[in-house]
Amino acid sequence: MPRPNLPPGFDLTDPDMYALRIPVEEFAELRASAPIWWNQQAPGTGGGFHDGGFWAITKLDDVKEVSRRSDVFSSWQNGVIPRFPNEIAREEIEVQRFVMLNMDAPHHTRLRKIISRGFTPRVVGRLHDELNDRAQKIAKAAAVAGSGDFVEQVSCELPLQAIAGLLGVPQEDRGKLFEWSNQMTGSEDPEYADIDPKMASLELITYAMKMAEIKAKNPGNDIVTALIEADIDGEKLSDDEFGFFVVMLAVAGNETTRNSITQGMMAFADHPDQWELYKKERPETAADEIVRWATPITAFQRTALEDYELSGVPIKQGQRVVMFYRSANFDEEVFGDPFTFNILRNPNPHVGFGGTGAHYCIGANLARMTINLIFNAVADHMPDLKPISTPERLRSGWLNGIKRWQVDYTGKCPVVH
């Protein structure tokens, strides 16, 4: 097997590296010389796992094969998050099996069938006008402010409002939803060292279960009622299943769409020709290119349930395989000019929504709509937006997050690096 030109001890899930940069050159080296590479981890450096390392999957076709073969590659065995704080207890990893992302068939199949009721085109479409109004208000308010943190003032609110609107969360409680979401995903970042993500999860689950209890007594024409009421086959979510579903939405929906919006705007700032094109044409293809370019989830993992040969590389039962979506979305053999941000790119077979198969993002259409609406609003009210600082990255080995990014909404401030 070819040896990639990487420094000794290099780890593709090192959160310190991602706090500074994305390993673009290292991903390219692996795609070219060792697309399926054994990422060795010394004892005590495995981010909560004590198995010596994992197979790094860096090319798109291999990522899609692992995603598709859920009969061979388990989400339940070790969960899908490949990196936790080194000191995490095994029990804390295993409790995450209650979240649908970390389930295998038949439990995953049953839950996804029920939950898909809440993401039909009709249900998502009902949110369009409310979210469009909210997007316009967000952009107008930022424009009036003149300058500020794009993440806080623009990116954060609409994804949160989309999920809260879907669930029927009262406006006065939506700030709590945002706080819990932040607290659950920042466990590797020292800025959130004094916050207990377990407590945030528990508080959100408790809140969601109370919401389900209220809806059971007072059903309405909303997704919560649809999920907790039995269908013709008698299938419904229990209160605790609904609670863990809301946790998944808060992380997999809110955080990822927020980071796509921020990094999409960063891409437009770096590619002013594409921003001019967007302002004129508002192409429907833009949202998918934004998600490809941002790839808000750097990587998810699976665990082999049996020996398996992947593109000629033998994977042993029990070994972890980590799908690096951030690498796969820039695969030179799939995407023409992958390092060109092209909002007209079509086809665009990216894996920014998690690849193919049973775990493809159930809220992809809601995310696309949210992204389209906020960029339309920015183009309407802040067409000359300019960055005035470099973005501050989240320290995370799996979530490609931006914490802060100072911008001038009028385009008049000098750029500061």
C-alpha positions as CSV (number, residue, x, y, z in Angstrom):
1,M,0.0,0.0,0.0
2,P,1.5,3.4,-0.9
3,R,2.6,5.6,2.0
4,P,1.3,9.2,1.9
5,N,3.7,12.0,2.6
6,L,2.3,13.0,6.0
7,P,4.2,13.9,9.2
8,P,4.6,11.1,11.9
9,G,1.6,11.0,14.3
10,F,-0.7,13.0,12.0
11,D,-4.3,12.6,12.9
12,L,-7.2,13.6,10.6
13,T,-9.5,14.2,13.6
14,D,-7.1,16.4,15.6
15,P,-9.3,19.2,16.9
16,D,-6.3,21.5,17.4
17,M,-5.7,21.4,13.7
18,Y,-9.3,22.2,12.8
19,A,-9.3,25.2,15.2
20,L,-6.7,26.7,12.8
21,R,-7.4,25.2,9.4
22,I,-8.9,22.5,7.3
23,P,-6.3,19.9,6.1
24,V,-6.8,20.6,2.4
25,E,-3.4,19.6,1.3
26,E,-3.3,16.4,3.5
27,F,-6.7,15.4,2.1
28,A,-5.4,15.9,-1.5
29,E,-2.3,13.8,-0.7
30,L,-4.4,11.0,0.7
31,R,-6.9,11.0,-2.3
32,A,-3.9,10.7,-4.6
33,S,-1.7,8.2,-2.8
34,A,-3.8,6.3,-0.1
35,P,-7.5,7.0,-0.4
36,I,-8.2,4.5,2.3
37,W,-5.5,5.1,5.0
38,W,-5.0,3.7,8.4
39,N,-4.9,6.7,10.8
40,Q,-3.0,5.3,13.8
41,Q,-3.8,6.8,17.2
42,A,-1.5,6.3,20.2
43,P,-3.0,5.3,23.5
44,G,-4.8,8.2,25.1
45,T,-5.1,10.2,21.8
46,G,-8.1,8.4,20.2
47,G,-10.8,11.0,21.2
48,G,-12.6,8.6,23.5
49,F,-11.8,5.4,21.5
50,H,-9.1,2.9,22.5
51,D,-8.7,0.8,19.5
52,G,-5.5,2.0,17.9
53,G,-7.0,4.1,15.2
54,F,-9.4,4.0,12.2
55,W,-9.5,3.8,8.4
56,A,-9.8,7.2,6.8
57,I,-12.0,7.2,3.8
58,T,-11.3,10.2,1.6
59,K,-12.8,9.6,-1.9
60,L,-16.4,10.1,-2.8
61,D,-17.2,6.6,-4.2
62,D,-15.8,4.9,-1.2
63,V,-17.7,7.2,1.2
64,K,-20.9,6.4,-0.7
65,E,-20.3,2.7,-0.6
66,V,-19.8,2.8,3.2
67,S,-22.9,4.9,3.6
68,R,-24.9,2.6,1.4
69,R,-23.8,-0.7,3.1
70,S,-25.5,-0.1,6.5
71,D,-25.7,-3.9,6.7
72,V,-21.9,-4.1,7.0
73,F,-21.0,-0.7,8.5
74,S,-22.8,0.0,11.8
75,S,-23.7,3.4,13.2
76,W,-24.8,1.9,16.5
77,Q,-21.6,0.1,17.5
78,N,-19.5,3.1,18.3
79,G,-21.8,5.9,17.2
80,V,-21.2,8.2,14.3
81,I,-19.1,11.0,15.9
82,P,-15.4,10.0,15.4
83,R,-13.9,12.3,18.0
84,F,-14.7,13.2,21.6
85,P,-12.6,14.6,24.4
86,N,-9.9,12.0,25.3
87,E,-11.2,11.6,28.8
88,I,-14.8,10.8,27.9
89,A,-16.2,7.6,29.5
90,R,-17.4,4.8,27.3
91,E,-20.9,5.1,28.9
92,E,-21.2,8.6,27.6
93,I,-20.6,7.5,24.0
94,E,-23.0,4.6,24.3
95,V,-25.9,6.7,25.6
96,Q,-25.9,8.5,22.3
97,R,-27.3,5.3,20.7
98,F,-30.7,6.7,21.6
99,V,-30.3,9.3,18.9
100,M,-31.5,8.2,15.4
101,L,-28.2,9.1,13.8
102,N,-26.5,6.4,15.9
103,M,-29.0,3.6,15.2
104,D,-29.0,0.6,12.8
105,A,-32.0,-1.3,11.3
106,P,-34.6,-2.2,12.3
107,H,-34.8,0.5,15.0
108,H,-33.5,3.2,12.6
109,T,-35.9,2.0,9.9
110,R,-38.9,2.3,12.2
111,L,-38.0,5.7,13.5
112,R,-37.1,7.2,10.1
113,K,-40.4,6.0,8.7
114,I,-42.3,7.9,11.5
115,I,-40.1,11.0,11.4
116,S,-40.3,11.3,7.6
117,R,-44.0,12.4,8.2
118,G,-42.7,15.7,9.4
119,F,-40.4,16.4,6.4
120,T,-42.8,15.9,3.4
121,P,-42.6,18.7,0.8
122,R,-46.1,19.8,2.0
123,V,-45.0,20.2,5.6
124,V,-41.7,21.9,4.7
125,G,-43.5,24.1,2.2
126,R,-45.9,25.4,4.9
127,L,-42.9,27.1,6.5
128,H,-41.8,29.0,3.4
129,D,-43.6,32.3,4.0
130,E,-42.9,32.5,7.7
131,L,-39.2,31.8,7.1
132,N,-39.0,34.2,4.2
133,D,-40.5,37.0,6.4
134,R,-38.0,36.1,9.1
135,A,-35.0,36.1,6.7
136,Q,-36.0,39.5,5.4
137,K,-36.2,40.9,9.0
138,I,-32.8,39.3,9.9
139,A,-31.1,40.9,6.9
140,K,-32.8,44.3,7.4
141,A,-31.7,44.4,11.1
142,A,-28.1,43.5,10.2
143,A,-28.1,46.2,7.6
144,V,-29.2,48.8,10.1
145,A,-26.5,47.7,12.5
146,G,-23.9,48.5,9.8
147,S,-21.4,45.9,11.0
148,G,-21.0,43.0,13.4
149,D,-20.7,39.3,13.8
150,F,-22.2,37.6,10.8
151,V,-22.6,34.3,12.7
152,E,-24.7,35.8,15.5
153,Q,-26.6,38.4,13.5
154,V,-27.3,36.5,10.3
155,S,-26.4,32.8,10.3
156,C,-27.8,31.7,13.6
157,E,-31.4,32.7,13.6
158,L,-33.0,31.3,10.5
159,P,-32.0,27.6,10.9
160,L,-33.1,27.9,14.5
161,Q,-36.4,29.4,13.4
162,A,-36.9,26.7,10.8
163,I,-36.6,23.9,13.3
164,A,-38.5,25.7,16.0
165,G,-41.2,26.5,13.5
166,L,-41.3,22.9,12.4
167,L,-41.8,21.8,16.0
168,G,-44.1,24.6,17.0
169,V,-41.7,25.9,19.8
170,P,-43.0,29.2,21.2
171,Q,-41.0,32.3,20.2
172,E,-40.1,33.0,23.9
173,D,-38.4,29.5,24.2
174,R,-36.4,29.6,21.0
175,G,-33.4,31.3,22.6
176,K,-33.1,28.3,24.9
177,L,-33.0,26.0,21.9
178,F,-30.1,27.9,20.4
179,E,-28.2,27.8,23.7
180,W,-28.7,24.1,24.2
181,S,-27.6,23.5,20.6
182,N,-24.3,25.4,21.1
183,Q,-23.6,23.7,24.4
184,M,-24.0,20.2,23.0
185,T,-21.5,20.7,20.1
186,G,-18.7,22.6,21.8
187,S,-17.3,19.9,24.0
188,E,-13.8,20.0,22.5
189,D,-13.5,23.8,22.4
190,P,-11.9,25.4,25.5
191,E,-14.3,28.3,25.2
192,Y,-17.1,26.0,26.3
193,A,-15.0,24.2,29.0
194,D,-17.3,25.2,31.8
195,I,-20.4,23.9,30.0
196,D,-21.6,20.4,30.5
197,P,-23.0,19.1,27.1
198,K,-24.7,16.2,29.0
199,M,-26.7,18.7,31.0
200,A,-27.6,20.7,27.9
201,S,-28.9,17.4,26.2
202,L,-30.8,16.5,29.3
203,E,-32.5,19.9,29.5
204,L,-33.4,19.8,25.9
205,I,-34.8,16.2,26.1
206,T,-36.8,17.2,29.2
207,Y,-38.2,20.3,27.4
208,A,-39.1,18.2,24.3
209,M,-40.8,15.5,26.4
210,K,-42.9,18.1,28.1
211,M,-43.9,19.5,24.7
212,A,-44.9,16.1,23.6
213,E,-47.0,15.6,26.7
214,I,-48.8,18.9,26.1
215,K,-49.5,18.0,22.4
216,A,-50.8,14.6,23.4
217,K,-53.5,16.4,25.5
218,N,-54.0,19.2,23.0
219,P,-53.3,17.9,19.5
220,G,-52.9,20.3,16.6
221,N,-52.0,20.4,12.9
222,D,-48.3,20.3,13.5
223,I,-45.3,17.9,13.3
224,V,-45.3,17.1,17.0
225,T,-48.8,15.9,16.9
226,A,-48.1,13.9,13.7
227,L,-45.1,12.2,15.3
228,I,-46.6,11.3,18.6
229,E,-50.0,10.2,17.4
230,A,-50.3,6.6,16.1
231,D,-50.7,6.1,12.3
232,I,-52.9,3.4,10.7
233,D,-50.2,0.8,11.6
234,G,-50.1,1.9,15.2
235,E,-46.7,3.5,14.9
236,K,-45.7,6.6,16.8
237,L,-42.8,8.1,18.7
238,S,-42.7,7.6,22.5
239,D,-42.0,10.7,24.6
240,D,-38.3,9.8,25.0
241,E,-37.9,8.9,21.3
242,F,-39.3,12.4,20.5
243,G,-36.9,14.0,23.0
244,F,-33.9,12.4,21.3
245,F,-35.3,13.3,17.9
246,V,-35.3,17.0,19.0
247,V,-31.7,16.6,20.1
248,M,-30.8,15.3,16.7
249,L,-32.6,18.3,15.0
250,A,-30.8,20.8,17.2
251,V,-27.4,19.5,16.2
252,A,-27.7,17.9,12.8
253,G,-30.2,20.5,11.6
254,N,-29.6,23.8,13.3
255,E,-25.8,23.7,13.6
256,T,-25.1,22.3,10.2
257,T,-27.3,24.8,8.3
258,R,-25.9,27.7,10.3
259,N,-22.3,26.8,9.4
260,S,-23.3,26.3,5.8
261,I,-24.7,29.8,5.7
262,T,-21.6,31.3,7.3
263,Q,-19.1,29.5,5.1
264,G,-21.3,30.1,2.1
265,M,-21.0,33.8,2.7
266,M,-17.2,33.4,3.2
267,A,-17.1,31.7,-0.2
268,F,-19.0,34.5,-1.8
269,A,-16.6,37.1,-0.2
270,D,-13.7,35.2,-1.7
271,H,-15.4,34.8,-5.1
272,P,-17.0,38.2,-5.8
273,D,-17.9,37.1,-9.4
274,Q,-20.1,34.4,-7.9
275,W,-21.7,36.9,-5.5
276,E,-22.5,39.1,-8.5
277,L,-24.0,36.2,-10.3
278,Y,-26.0,35.2,-7.3
279,K,-27.5,38.7,-6.9
280,K,-28.6,38.7,-10.5
281,E,-29.8,35.1,-11.0
282,R,-30.5,33.5,-7.6
283,P,-30.0,30.0,-9.0
284,E,-31.5,27.0,-7.3
285,T,-28.2,25.2,-7.7
286,A,-26.5,27.6,-5.3
287,A,-27.6,25.9,-2.1
288,D,-26.0,22.6,-3.0
289,E,-22.8,24.2,-4.0
290,I,-22.8,26.1,-0.7
291,V,-23.2,22.9,1.2
292,R,-20.5,21.1,-0.9
293,W,-18.1,23.9,-0.3
294,A,-18.9,24.3,3.4
295,T,-19.3,20.6,4.2
296,P,-20.5,21.4,7.7
297,I,-19.9,17.9,9.0
298,T,-16.2,17.1,8.4
299,A,-16.6,13.4,9.1
300,F,-18.9,10.7,10.5
301,Q,-17.8,7.2,11.3
302,R,-19.1,3.6,11.0
303,T,-17.8,0.3,12.5
304,A,-17.4,-2.8,10.5
305,L,-19.7,-5.7,11.6
306,E,-17.7,-8.2,9.5
307,D,-14.5,-8.4,7.4
308,Y,-15.0,-6.4,4.2
309,E,-12.9,-5.4,1.3
310,L,-13.3,-1.7,0.3
311,S,-11.7,-0.8,-3.0
312,G,-9.1,-3.5,-2.5
313,V,-8.3,-2.6,1.1
314,P,-9.3,-5.3,3.7
315,I,-11.3,-3.8,6.6
316,K,-11.4,-6.1,9.7
317,Q,-14.5,-6.7,11.8
318,G,-14.7,-4.2,14.7
319,Q,-12.5,-1.5,13.0
320,R,-13.8,2.0,12.6
321,V,-14.0,3.6,9.2
322,V,-14.3,7.4,9.2
323,M,-15.9,9.0,6.1
324,F,-14.3,12.4,5.5
325,Y,-17.0,14.2,3.7
326,R,-14.8,17.3,3.5
327,S,-12.3,15.4,1.4
328,A,-14.9,13.5,-0.7
329,N,-16.6,16.7,-1.7
330,F,-13.4,17.9,-3.4
331,D,-12.7,14.6,-5.1
332,E,-10.9,15.5,-8.4
333,E,-12.2,12.4,-10.1
334,V,-15.8,13.4,-9.5
335,F,-16.0,17.2,-9.5
336,G,-14.7,19.3,-12.4
337,D,-12.5,22.0,-10.9
338,P,-13.5,21.0,-7.3
339,F,-11.6,24.0,-5.8
340,T,-13.7,26.4,-7.9
341,F,-16.7,27.7,-6.1
342,N,-19.4,27.5,-8.8
343,I,-23.0,28.2,-7.9
344,L,-24.2,26.8,-11.3
345,R,-22.5,23.4,-10.7
346,N,-24.8,20.7,-12.1
347,P,-24.7,17.8,-11.5
348,N,-23.4,18.2,-8.0
349,P,-23.3,14.7,-6.3
350,H,-21.8,16.0,-3.0
351,V,-22.1,14.3,0.3
352,G,-22.7,17.4,2.4
353,F,-26.0,15.9,3.5
354,G,-24.3,12.7,4.6
355,G,-23.9,10.5,1.6
356,T,-26.5,8.0,0.4
357,G,-28.5,5.2,1.9
358,A,-30.5,5.0,5.1
359,H,-28.8,7.9,6.9
360,Y,-29.1,10.5,4.1
361,C,-30.2,13.8,5.8
362,I,-33.9,13.7,6.3
363,G,-34.1,17.5,6.5
364,A,-32.1,18.3,3.3
365,N,-35.0,20.1,1.6
366,L,-35.6,22.2,4.6
367,A,-31.9,23.1,4.7
368,R,-31.9,24.0,1.1
369,M,-34.9,26.3,1.5
370,T,-33.4,28.0,4.5
371,I,-30.1,28.6,2.7
372,N,-31.9,30.0,-0.3
373,L,-34.1,32.3,1.7
374,I,-31.3,33.8,3.8
375,F,-29.0,34.5,0.8
376,N,-31.9,36.0,-1.1
377,A,-32.4,38.4,1.9
378,V,-28.7,39.2,2.2
379,A,-28.6,40.0,-1.5
380,D,-31.7,42.2,-1.2
381,H,-30.5,44.2,1.8
382,M,-26.7,43.8,2.1
383,P,-25.5,43.4,-1.4
384,D,-22.1,45.0,-0.7
385,L,-21.2,43.0,2.4
386,K,-17.4,42.7,3.1
387,P,-15.4,40.8,5.7
388,I,-13.4,42.9,8.2
389,S,-11.7,40.0,10.1
390,T,-10.8,36.4,9.5
391,P,-13.3,33.9,10.8
392,E,-12.8,32.2,14.2
393,R,-13.0,28.4,13.9
394,L,-14.6,25.9,16.3
395,R,-12.2,23.5,17.8
396,S,-13.7,20.2,16.7
397,G,-12.5,17.0,15.1
398,W,-15.8,16.4,13.3
399,L,-18.0,19.6,13.1
400,N,-16.8,22.2,10.7
401,G,-17.9,25.2,12.7
402,I,-17.3,29.0,12.6
403,K,-17.8,30.7,16.0
404,R,-17.5,34.3,14.9
405,W,-16.9,36.4,11.8
406,Q,-16.8,40.2,11.8
407,V,-18.2,41.8,8.6
408,D,-19.3,45.2,7.4
409,Y,-22.8,45.0,6.0
410,T,-22.4,48.2,4.0
411,G,-19.1,47.4,2.2
412,K,-17.5,50.7,3.4
413,C,-15.1,49.5,6.1
414,P,-11.5,48.7,5.2
415,V,-10.7,44.9,5.2
416,V,-8.7,43.9,8.2
417,H,-6.9,40.5,8.3
